[in-house]
């Protein structure tokens, strides 16, 4: 199983980024996919998640600015990040979770750095 994040980088406050998570080795359409982030010295926190029928859930900090989506034909999940601010600086992780199959997989993360 592989989850590979991409799209991170350095962006100015107010700018946009689009993160991608490409999955392989799993039946992608059966999994709830999520984006989490971890800033230095802080715990990992949920940013957004989307289940296999595309119901979405956002952290309060992400609502109205970020949009999560998935393309099951491409086994890929996305996070469109708009109006970013320095508090969004973190390592962003992709998660694939299936409670039904008792499976949970994580990617290695992609760094997002927002300059003020």
DACORPE-V883129 format. One line per field, one symbol per residue. ss: DSSP state (@ for helix, = for strand, . for the rest). A space follows every 10 residues. Layout:
ss->???
//
This chain:
ss->.=====..== ==....==== ====...@@@ .=======.. ....====== .....===.. .....===== =....===== =....@@@.= ========.. ..====...= =====.
//
